[in-house]
């Protein structure tokens, strides 16, 4: 399937997701190609008279939200987010996710954890029987001693750990950190791995989103599919 066709599926999933947004809500706004469609669709609702406020998970999303007429809440507020909507790089049958391909995983996880409901949007190609394999696991680490942190991650996972680069230089997150991508063949126990990785000094956050999804909306060639998840 072409990238244009996949983009159509992403948009269909996004349009379905914004049906869960009602007047007066505070909405967590995800980052990435699928989330972009969601922000644009919410902008149309705002133009039609809906009142809502957003919490953006990246500078990119914040800029798009403002262009779309969505009022943003200061990032340092103690929010009560009604619903957060975001994409994912992979999702397994238990609704566990790998996120962070775009480098916004830290803000995305903070917003997802703060939301009463977390809705995940994907096209069907992001569904996998087990996490890992074709997509590496992003881990945000502080720059100080990052090589030693990466060595600890390698020892734990027995996998190749690669510093993410962009334009020939280390990729830097909005928080000023680095990202290492861990190439794991299979992540059989994502919860246990997330806990173990977070014990390593220098690890800020992982791209494993375990037991956080409330609703999964999948764009397929036959239409959007909605799956309810039970946390825990």
Protein Blocks (a to p, Z undefined) as FASTA:
>chain_A
ZZklmmmmmmmmmmmmmmmpcehiacdddedjklmmmmmmmmmmmmnopacddddfbfkl
mmmmmmnopacddfkbccddfbdcdddfbdcfkopacehjlopmmmmmmmmmmpmbdcdd
ddfklpcfbgcjjlccdddddfehplmmmmmmmmmnopacddddeehiacddfkopacdd
dddfbafblmlmmmmmmmpghiabdcbdghkbfbdcdddfkbccdddddeZZ
